[in-house]
Amino acid sequence: MGAACEIAGAKRGGAAMGFFERYLTLWVMLCIGAGVGLGRLWPAPFHALGRMEINQVNLPVAVLIWLMIIPMLLKIDFGALHEVKEHWRGIGVTLFVNWAVKPFSMALLGWLFIAHLFRPWLPEAQIDSYLAGLIILAAAPCTAMVFVWSNLSDGEPHFTLSQVALNDTIMVFAFAPIVALLLGLSSITVPWETLVLSVALFIVVPVAVSQILRRQLLSRGGQGTLAVVLKAVQPFSLGALLATLVLLFGFQGEQIIDQPMVIGLLAVPILLQVYFNSGLAYLLNRQFGVAHCVAGPSALIGASNFFELAVATAIGLFGFSSGAALATVVGVLVEVPVMLSVVRLVNTSKDWYEQR
């Protein structure tokens, strides 16, 4: 199992993380705190930004997400989908966890904890909305931050690119039906128009724009020009990520401060599903003899969430002040710290993993 990882390490070339990537957790925490504080102290500007929407999709959020995702997607060569055959076991495990386990395990955990165990401590009128937010959060695998997680776990780059490209393709067709199915089981009416629009705006449009730009850059100057542009736009991507966090937490600043117990209770099923799904993917990869440099990103992709799409969809479906929106924002709150802990677990268990 070590040969593929050695090749992956050689391809990475020992590139060091930049200043922002190295201290990403600190910047995320600072932006979360800034967003909550600003949203609490000056709610009016955030309410005004929240009203800037078309068909219930918030435009400022859309612009920031495009700025964040498009530079990430520029790295992806959709022609690399043929690489899937080289890592078919890892691809199979990740797809199984992403699409056959994660949404349904979150629905089960939400039903167990939110609808039953924690029900006495939660607002009765928001129970269904909280469940909807958790389901929306788990229904889409991460497409942007996963590059950071893969880098931190010395992941095989072709596997990560192929897996993200494949997940993006599947998400275009599967996200809306899975959400509609699971929310329908909760007796919640789903406006398909909003779901389809969210998928188009936050997946189809960025993918199309990034691939057009990528082809133009490659045709003009080859890989060298593409590398220069990627390096130049990377700060914009990270800046958009941090600005998105400030904006999202600003939208929910009042609720987060006013409902700390609700935040804590909603975090429980989210944390459990992350550790359950990442652990399941990691163990399945080990059982099938997959190289560690593939198993690491497989576990991280299998557990992480496309929280940008989730928040936008929840806001579009239920509104800014809804329990669904709050549940997805709690997902943002725990996403980075908990994924960093999973990265650490993957890295520290490498010797044990490779004993097979």
C-alpha positions, -999 to 999 in steps of 0.1 A, spaced: 0 0 0 29 24 4 40 27 -33 10 49 -43 16 72 -14 52 76 -22 43 86 -58 17 110 -44 43 126 -21 66 130 -51 39 147 -71 32 171 -43 68 181 -44 68 190 -7 49 223 -14 45 242 18 12 256 29 8 294 27 4 317 56 -34 317 55 -36 279 51 -13 273 80 -34 294 104 -67 287 88 -83 276 120 -74 309 137 -88 329 108 -120 309 108 -125 313 145 -119 351 143 -143 354 114 -170 334 132 -166 356 163 -166 388 142 -197 376 123 -216 368 155 -206 400 172 -214 422 143 -247 405 137 -256 410 173 -244 447 176 -255 459 141 -282 436 128 -297 461 104 -270 459 77 -271 421 77 -309 422 75 -305 445 44 -280 421 28 -304 392 36 -332 408 16 -310 409 -15 -323 378 -31 -338 364 -63 -363 335 -60 -352 331 -23 -315 327 -32 -293 353 -15 -272 372 -40 -243 384 -17 -239 348 -5 -239 335 -41 -212 360 -52 -190 351 -23 -194 314 -29 -186 318 -65 -154 337 -56 -145 310 -32 -153 279 -53 -142 290 -88 -105 293 -79 -107 258 -63 -125 243 -93 -99 258 -116 -75 231 -102 -98 203 -114 -94 187 -148 -126 170 -155 -107 149 -180 -91 133 -150 -122 113 -144 -104 85 -161 -82 84 -130 -112 68 -112 -102 34 -124 -68 36 -107 -84 42 -73 -117 23 -78 -118 9 -43 -114 43 -26 -138 59 -51 -164 31 -43 -160 35 -6 -164 73 -8 -194 72 -30 -211 46 -8 -205 67 23 -214 100 6 -246 90 -11 -259 58 6 -249 64 42 -244 100 52 -277 117 44 -297 87 59 -275 85 90 -280 122 96 -317 118 92 -316 90 117 -294 109 142 -316 140 138 -347 120 144 -332 103 175 -316 134 191 -337 164 179 -371 148 175 -369 127 206 -340 129 232 -335 167 230 -371 176 222 -380 190 257 -352 216 255 -359 228 219 -386 251 206 -414 228 196 -424 249 165 -388 245 151 -383 208 155 -392 199 119 -372 229 107 -341 217 126 -344 183 111 -347 197 76 -315 218 81 -296 187 93 -307 167 63 -299 194 39 -264 198 55 -256 161 51 -270 157 15 -241 173 -3 -204 163 0 -178 191 3 -163 204 -29 -141 233 -18 -126 228 16 -118 191 8 -87 203 -11 -74 217 22 -82 185 41 -65 164 14 -34 185 15 -32 183 53 -35 145 52 -10 140 23 -38 128 1 -32 115 -34 -40 145 -57 -55 125 -86 -78 107 -63 -90 139 -47 -95 156 -81 -114 127 -95 -135 122 -65 -145 158 -63 -153 159 -100 -174 128 -97 -192 141 -67 -200 173 -84 -214 155 -114 -235 132 -92 -246 162 -70 -262 179 -100 -286 150 -103 -288 135 -68 -289 164 -43 -325 176 -50 -341 141 -51 -323 130 -19 -333 161 0 -368 159 -13 -371 123 -4 -358 127 32 -377 160 38 -408 144 24 -405 116 49 -406 143 76 -439 157 61 -422 189 49 -432 205 16 -402 211 -6 -403 238 -33 -384 220 -61 -378 253 -79 -356 266 -51 -337 234 -48 -330 232 -85 -320 269 -86 -296 264 -57 -279 234 -74 -276 254 -106 -262 285 -90 -238 268 -65 -227 238 -86 -234 241 -123 -225 277 -128 -192 276 -109 -182 244 -126 -190 257 -160 -172 290 -155 -141 274 -140 -138 249 -168 -141 276 -195 -115 297 -177 -92 267 -173 -94 258 -210 -86 294 -220 -56 296 -197 -42 263 -209 -47 272 -245 -29 305 -240 0 295 -219 -2 259 -208 3 246 -173 27 274 -164 1 301 -170 -25 281 -151 -2 277 -121 6 315 -120 -31 323 -121 -40 297 -94 -14 312 -71 -27 347 -78 -63 339 -72 -58 317 -41 -60 347 -17 -93 357 -32 -106 323 -26 -96 322 10 -107 358 15 -142 349 1 -143 320 24 -137 342 54 -161 369 42 -187 342 37 -183 331 73 -186 366 86 -218 371 65 -234 338 74 -227 342 111 -238 378 109 -271 366 96 -274 343 126 -256 364 152 -286 372 173 -299 336 173 -265 322 182 -261 344 212 -297 341 223 -298 303 219 -265 288 231 -282 257 244 -299 251 210 -265 255 193 -250 229 215 -278 204 211 -278 208 173 -240 202 172 -244 167 188 -258 149 158 -235 168 134 -204 158 154 -216 122 156 -223 119 119 -189 134 110 -170 109 132 -192 80 122 -189 85 85 -152 94 84 -145 63 106 -166 41 84 -149 52 52 -114 49 68 -121 14 81 -137 2 48 -107 15 29 -83 -3 52 -104 -35 49 -102 -33 11 -64 -27 11 -66 9 -2 -34 30 2 -34 55 31 -29 85 8 -63 75 -7 -80 64 25 -73 97 42 -90 120 17 -117 94 12 -126 95 49 -125 133 49 -146 137 18 -170 111 31 -176 131 62 -174 167 52 -204 188 40 -209 214 12 -221 239 39 -223 268 14 -250 250 -6 -267 238 25 -269 272 41 -282 288 8 -307 260 3 -320 262 39 -323 300 37 -341 297 4 -365 271 16 -372 283 51 -359 318 55 -330 335 74 -345 332 109 -356 295 105 -344 266 125 -332 250 93 -309 279 85 -296 279 121 -289 241 119 -269 245 87 -250 274 103 -241 252 133 -227 228 106 -204 257 95 -195 264 132 -182 228 138 -171 219 102 -135 233 103 -126 223 139 -140 188 137 -125 182 102 -91 193 115 -95 168 143 -103 140 118 -72 151 98 -51 146 130 -67 112 136 -59 101 100 -23 112 102 -15 98 137 -30 64 128 -10 60 96 13 33 111 -16 13 124 -34 16 91 -5 3 71 1 -27 93 -22 -47 70 
